[in-house]
Amino acid sequence: MTSSNHRACTERRGRALASFAIAAALVFAAAAIGRGPAEAASPGLRRDGVPSLAPLVNRITPAVVNIATRGHVRGSPMGEGGDRGPSSGGTTRQVTGIGSGVIVDARKGYVLTNHHVVRRADQILVRLKDRRVVRARVIGSDAGTDIAVLQIRASRLVALPLGNSDNLQVGDYVVAVGNPFGLGQTVTMGIVSALGRSGLSPRGYESYIQTDASINPGNSGGPLLDLHGRVVGINAAIIGRRTGGTGIGFAIPANMARRVMNQILRYGNVRRGRLGVVIQDLTPSVAKRIGVPIGPGAVVREVQPNTAAARAGIRQWDLIVAVDGARVRDAGGLRSRIGTLRVGDRVRLRVVRAKVPRTISVVIGPAAR
């Protein structure tokens, strides 16, 4: 065999192996779809034996809704997000918008979506997969985390469970469902590209899931799901499209959305508490200073007087590595976690001080005025 023939044969074999690997990944990934071990074998296969996520898609999409809003605002004619555009009149203008949402309680009709989808809405219409259109009301909305809870009244609703987003790993398969550009319900698939992303909204509470599953205007508020059909995130943001990139999608972790939703349903709003520390990421120089290996966690640079942290005995240079058993990745992650707690909540902080791990109980205090 000549060297050129040998290279061609090797390339064909490589392409064949790559195709086999992709097909195998789909089969094994789809086999994880949320059916118990006693249920039908090969849930990742269609009836004709073709590898497919269709069984998962058929189960999850009835819980995903399209949202259309109409409202009035004052000021500049510039639109945002999914706005279709203004029509001027007097000192106000009318704006319309589109978005998505996910039903998380079928009996009570609760729908999770983004704050920015409904923030200016006087009227909200929700379209179900079966084409019914119903009015929705806002139970509560939180700008800091970009989460809103709606309620609809309809029969035969289907809901999806909220998963544990703390269990996500980079490389996990995820599925996004939403209403991009108002085209109607659309399903895309990708992986978790990164975790704990921040910096998109400096005044907000961020610990975004980054994904390469295609997300576009109109997807906002729709679910990001694992292959068990559990909601692991609420799709919220895109960057890169206007600069010529393909766009990178970001989702609010389900655990953050759950904490905010629980406050809204119980109290009608989110009353944020405060720990009372200045924190930073664990850098190599700081790790050397406090005698710990470089890794996840948030370092306390300052404890402010007369705060929850001071009363609990937290000290400068403590390394906070977990909150109520959930790992803290960095300073932004700790800020986001504390920022979704309510005044009076008691939490257990796992702290490393002078190389010795310890647990400190803290009662979250009121925010500074």
C-alpha positions as CSV (number, residue, x, y, z in Angstrom):
1,M,0.0,0.0,0.0
2,T,1.4,3.4,-0.9
3,S,1.8,6.1,1.7
4,S,-1.0,8.2,0.1
5,N,-3.4,5.2,0.1
6,H,-2.4,4.5,3.7
7,R,-3.2,8.1,4.7
8,A,-6.5,8.0,2.9
9,C,-7.4,4.8,4.6
10,T,-6.4,6.2,8.0
11,E,-8.5,9.3,7.4
12,R,-11.6,7.2,6.4
13,R,-11.1,5.0,9.4
14,G,-10.8,8.1,11.6
15,R,-14.0,9.7,10.2
16,A,-15.9,6.4,10.6
17,L,-14.7,6.1,14.3
18,A,-15.7,9.8,14.9
19,S,-19.2,9.2,13.4
20,F,-19.6,6.0,15.5
21,A,-18.5,7.9,18.6
22,I,-21.1,10.7,18.0
23,A,-23.8,8.1,17.4
24,A,-22.8,6.2,20.5
25,A,-22.8,9.4,22.6
26,L,-26.3,10.2,21.5
27,V,-27.5,6.7,22.3
28,F,-25.9,6.6,25.7
29,A,-26.9,10.2,26.5
30,A,-30.5,9.7,25.4
31,A,-30.6,6.5,27.4
32,A,-30.4,8.7,30.5
33,I,-33.7,10.3,29.8
34,G,-35.9,10.4,32.9
35,R,-37.4,6.9,32.9
36,G,-36.8,4.5,35.6
37,P,-34.8,1.3,35.1
38,A,-38.0,-0.7,35.1
39,E,-39.4,1.2,32.1
40,A,-38.9,0.5,28.4
41,A,-35.4,-0.4,27.3
42,S,-33.5,2.0,25.0
43,P,-35.5,5.2,25.7
44,G,-33.1,7.1,23.6
45,L,-34.2,5.2,20.5
46,R,-37.3,5.9,18.3
47,R,-39.6,3.0,17.6
48,D,-37.7,2.4,14.4
49,G,-34.4,2.1,16.3
50,V,-32.9,5.5,15.3
51,P,-30.9,7.3,18.0
52,S,-33.0,10.3,19.0
53,L,-33.9,12.7,21.8
54,A,-37.5,12.7,20.5
55,P,-38.8,10.7,23.6
56,L,-37.4,13.4,25.8
57,V,-38.6,16.3,23.7
58,N,-42.2,14.9,23.5
59,R,-42.3,14.8,27.3
60,I,-40.8,18.2,28.1
61,T,-42.2,20.5,25.5
62,P,-45.9,20.6,26.8
63,A,-44.5,22.4,29.9
64,V,-42.8,25.2,27.9
65,V,-44.8,28.2,27.0
66,N,-44.5,31.2,24.7
67,I,-45.0,34.6,26.3
68,A,-46.2,37.8,24.6
69,T,-46.3,41.1,26.4
70,R,-47.7,44.6,25.9
71,G,-47.0,47.7,27.9
72,H,-46.4,51.4,28.0
73,V,-43.1,53.3,28.8
74,R,-41.8,56.8,28.8
75,G,-38.6,58.0,27.2
76,S,-36.4,56.9,24.4
77,P,-37.8,55.0,21.4
78,M,-35.0,52.4,21.6
79,G,-36.3,48.9,22.2
80,E,-34.7,46.1,24.1
81,G,-34.5,42.3,24.2
82,G,-37.4,40.8,22.3
83,D,-39.3,44.1,21.8
84,R,-41.1,44.3,18.4
85,G,-41.0,48.1,18.5
86,P,-42.8,51.2,19.8
87,S,-45.8,53.2,18.5
88,S,-45.6,56.8,19.7
89,G,-48.5,58.6,21.3
90,G,-48.4,61.5,23.8
91,T,-45.7,61.2,26.4
92,T,-45.7,57.4,26.4
93,R,-45.1,54.7,23.8
94,Q,-46.4,51.2,23.5
95,V,-43.9,48.3,23.5
96,T,-44.5,44.7,22.8
97,G,-42.2,41.8,23.7
98,I,-41.8,38.1,23.4
99,G,-40.2,35.5,25.6
100,S,-40.6,32.0,27.0
101,G,-41.4,30.3,30.3
102,V,-41.7,26.9,31.9
103,I,-44.5,25.6,34.0
104,V,-43.2,24.4,37.4
105,D,-46.5,23.7,39.2
106,A,-49.4,22.3,37.1
107,R,-52.0,22.5,39.9
108,K,-51.4,26.1,40.8
109,G,-50.3,27.2,37.3
110,Y,-47.0,28.7,38.3
111,V,-44.6,29.7,35.4
112,L,-41.0,30.7,35.8
113,T,-39.6,33.2,33.4
114,N,-37.2,36.2,33.3
115,H,-37.9,39.5,35.0
116,H,-36.8,41.4,31.9
117,V,-39.5,39.6,29.8
118,V,-42.4,41.0,31.9
119,R,-41.0,44.0,33.6
120,R,-42.9,46.6,31.5
121,A,-46.0,44.5,30.8
122,D,-49.5,45.7,31.3
123,Q,-50.8,42.6,29.6
124,I,-49.2,39.1,29.4
125,L,-50.5,36.3,27.2
126,V,-49.2,32.8,27.4
127,R,-49.5,30.3,24.6
128,L,-49.4,26.6,25.4
129,K,-48.1,23.9,23.1
130,D,-51.6,22.8,22.4
131,R,-52.2,26.4,21.0
132,R,-54.4,27.6,23.9
133,V,-53.8,31.2,24.8
134,V,-54.4,32.3,28.4
135,R,-53.8,35.5,30.3
136,A,-51.1,35.5,33.0
137,R,-50.6,37.6,36.1
138,V,-47.3,38.4,37.8
139,I,-47.0,36.9,41.2
140,G,-43.7,38.6,41.8
141,S,-40.5,39.6,40.0
142,D,-36.9,40.2,41.0
143,A,-34.6,42.4,39.0
144,G,-31.4,41.4,40.9
145,T,-31.6,37.8,39.7
146,D,-33.8,38.4,36.6
147,I,-36.4,35.9,37.8
148,A,-40.2,36.3,37.7
149,V,-43.1,34.1,38.7
150,L,-46.3,34.1,36.7
151,Q,-49.6,32.4,37.3
152,I,-52.0,31.1,34.6
153,R,-55.4,29.5,35.0
154,A,-55.9,26.5,32.7
155,S,-56.7,22.8,32.8
156,R,-54.5,19.9,31.7
157,L,-51.3,21.7,32.4
158,V,-47.9,19.9,32.4
159,A,-45.1,20.9,34.7
160,L,-41.4,20.1,34.9
161,P,-39.3,19.5,38.1
162,L,-36.5,21.8,39.1
163,G,-33.2,19.9,39.2
164,N,-30.1,20.4,41.3
165,S,-27.9,22.8,39.3
166,D,-25.1,22.4,41.8
167,N,-24.6,18.9,40.3
168,L,-23.9,20.2,36.8
169,Q,-20.5,19.6,35.3
170,V,-18.8,21.2,32.3
171,G,-19.5,18.8,29.4
172,D,-22.9,17.7,30.6
173,Y,-25.5,17.5,27.8
174,V,-28.3,20.1,28.0
175,V,-31.4,21.0,26.0
176,A,-32.8,24.5,25.5
177,V,-36.5,25.1,24.6
178,G,-38.0,28.4,23.8
179,N,-39.6,30.8,21.3
180,P,-36.6,32.3,19.3
181,F,-37.6,35.4,17.3
182,G,-41.2,34.6,17.8
183,L,-41.0,31.6,15.4
184,G,-42.7,29.2,17.9
185,Q,-41.4,26.5,20.1
186,T,-37.9,25.4,19.2
187,V,-35.6,22.8,20.7
188,T,-31.8,23.0,20.6
189,M,-29.1,20.8,22.2
190,G,-25.6,21.4,23.4
191,I,-23.4,21.0,26.5
192,V,-22.6,23.0,29.6
193,S,-19.6,25.1,28.4
194,A,-18.7,26.7,31.7
195,L,-20.1,27.3,35.2
196,G,-20.2,30.3,37.6
197,R,-20.0,33.0,34.9
198,S,-20.4,36.6,36.0
199,G,-19.8,40.1,34.7
200,L,-22.8,40.3,32.4
201,S,-24.8,42.5,34.9
202,P,-22.4,43.9,37.5
203,R,-25.3,45.1,39.7
204,G,-27.1,41.8,39.6
205,Y,-26.5,38.4,41.3
206,E,-24.8,36.2,38.8
207,S,-23.5,32.7,38.6
208,Y,-24.5,31.8,35.1
209,I,-24.4,28.5,33.3
210,Q,-22.8,29.0,30.0
211,T,-24.0,26.7,27.1
212,D,-23.5,26.3,23.4
213,A,-27.1,25.2,23.0
214,S,-28.5,27.8,20.6
215,I,-30.3,30.6,22.5
216,N,-31.7,33.7,20.7
217,P,-34.0,36.6,21.5
218,G,-37.3,35.1,22.5
219,N,-35.7,32.2,24.3
220,S,-35.4,34.3,27.4
221,G,-37.2,32.7,30.3
222,G,-37.3,29.3,28.8
223,P,-35.8,26.2,30.4
224,L,-32.4,24.7,30.1
225,L,-32.8,21.0,30.8
226,D,-30.7,18.0,31.6
227,L,-31.4,14.6,29.8
228,H,-33.7,13.5,32.6
229,G,-36.0,16.4,31.7
230,R,-35.2,18.4,34.8
231,V,-34.9,22.2,34.6
232,V,-31.3,23.0,35.5
233,G,-31.4,26.7,34.4
234,I,-33.6,29.5,33.1
235,N,-32.2,30.9,29.9
236,A,-31.5,34.6,30.3
237,A,-28.8,36.2,28.2
238,I,-26.7,36.1,25.0
239,I,-23.4,37.7,24.1
240,G,-21.5,37.8,20.8
241,R,-24.1,38.0,18.1
242,R,-23.7,41.7,17.5
243,T,-20.0,41.4,17.2
244,G,-20.0,38.8,14.5
245,G,-19.8,35.8,16.8
246,T,-22.2,32.8,16.9
247,G,-23.5,33.9,20.3
248,I,-23.0,32.4,23.7
249,G,-25.9,31.5,25.8
250,F,-26.3,31.9,29.6
251,A,-28.8,30.5,32.0
252,I,-29.7,31.3,35.6
253,P,-29.0,28.2,37.7
254,A,-32.1,26.3,38.8
255,N,-31.1,26.5,42.5
256,M,-30.9,30.3,42.4
257,A,-34.3,30.4,40.6
258,R,-35.8,28.1,43.2
259,R,-34.7,30.2,46.1
260,V,-36.1,33.4,44.5
261,M,-39.3,31.7,43.5
262,N,-39.8,30.4,47.1
263,Q,-39.4,33.9,48.5
264,I,-41.8,35.4,45.9
265,L,-44.5,32.7,46.6
266,R,-44.2,33.1,50.3
267,Y,-43.7,36.8,50.8
268,G,-44.5,38.4,47.4
269,N,-41.0,39.8,47.0
270,V,-37.4,39.2,47.7
271,R,-36.0,40.9,50.8
272,R,-32.3,40.5,50.5
273,G,-30.1,40.0,53.5
274,R,-26.4,40.8,54.0
275,L,-23.5,38.9,55.4
276,G,-21.3,42.0,56.0
277,V,-18.0,41.0,54.4
278,V,-15.7,42.2,51.6
279,I,-14.6,39.2,49.6
280,Q,-12.3,38.2,46.8
281,D,-11.4,35.2,44.7
282,L,-8.7,32.9,46.0
283,T,-5.6,33.9,44.0
284,P,-2.2,32.1,44.2
285,S,-0.7,34.9,46.2
286,V,-3.5,34.9,48.7
287,A,-3.5,31.0,48.9
288,K,0.2,31.2,49.8
289,R,-0.5,33.8,52.4
290,I,-3.2,31.8,54.2
291,G,-1.5,28.5,53.6
292,V,-4.1,26.7,51.5
293,P,-3.9,25.1,48.0
294,I,-5.3,27.1,45.2
295,G,-8.9,26.0,44.5
296,P,-12.5,27.1,44.8
297,G,-13.7,29.4,47.6
298,A,-14.1,33.1,48.5
299,V,-11.6,34.9,50.8
300,V,-12.8,37.4,53.4
301,R,-10.7,40.5,53.0
302,E,-12.7,42.6,55.5
303,V,-15.4,42.0,58.1
304,Q,-17.6,45.0,58.5
305,P,-18.6,46.0,62.1
306,N,-22.0,45.3,63.5
307,T,-23.0,42.9,60.8
308,A,-24.1,39.3,60.7
309,A,-20.5,38.1,59.9
310,A,-19.0,40.1,62.8
311,R,-21.6,38.7,65.2
312,A,-21.0,35.1,64.0
313,G,-17.2,35.4,64.5
314,I,-16.1,35.4,60.9
315,R,-12.6,36.8,60.5
316,Q,-10.3,38.4,58.0
317,W,-8.6,35.8,55.7
318,D,-11.2,33.1,56.4
319,L,-11.7,31.1,53.3
320,I,-15.5,30.3,52.7
321,V,-15.8,27.1,50.7
322,A,-19.5,26.1,51.2
323,V,-22.9,27.5,52.1
324,D,-25.3,24.9,53.6
325,G,-23.2,22.2,52.0
326,A,-23.2,23.7,48.5
327,R,-19.7,24.4,47.2
328,V,-18.7,28.0,46.8
329,R,-16.7,28.4,43.5
330,D,-15.6,32.0,43.9
331,A,-16.5,35.4,45.3
332,G,-19.2,35.9,42.7
333,G,-20.8,32.6,43.6
334,L,-20.8,33.5,47.3
335,R,-22.3,36.9,46.6
336,S,-25.1,35.3,44.5
337,R,-25.8,32.7,47.0
338,I,-26.1,35.1,49.9
339,G,-28.0,37.6,47.7
340,T,-30.9,35.1,47.3
341,L,-31.3,34.6,51.1
342,R,-33.8,36.5,53.2
343,V,-33.1,38.5,56.3
344,G,-33.4,36.2,59.2
345,D,-32.3,33.0,57.4
346,R,-29.8,30.9,59.2
347,V,-27.0,29.4,57.1
348,R,-24.0,27.2,57.8
349,L,-20.7,28.4,56.3
350,R,-17.9,26.0,55.9
351,V,-14.8,28.0,56.5
352,V,-11.0,27.2,56.4
353,R,-9.1,29.3,59.0
354,A,-5.4,28.8,59.7
355,K,-5.6,25.6,57.6
356,V,-8.3,24.2,59.9
357,P,-11.9,23.6,58.5
358,R,-14.8,24.7,60.7
359,T,-18.5,25.3,60.4
360,I,-19.9,28.7,61.4
361,S,-23.7,29.4,61.8
362,V,-24.8,32.8,60.6
363,V,-28.1,34.6,60.8
364,I,-28.4,36.8,57.7
365,G,-28.8,40.4,58.6
366,P,-30.6,43.3,56.9
367,A,-29.0,45.1,53.9
368,A,-27.1,48.3,54.6
369,R,-29.1,51.6,54.3
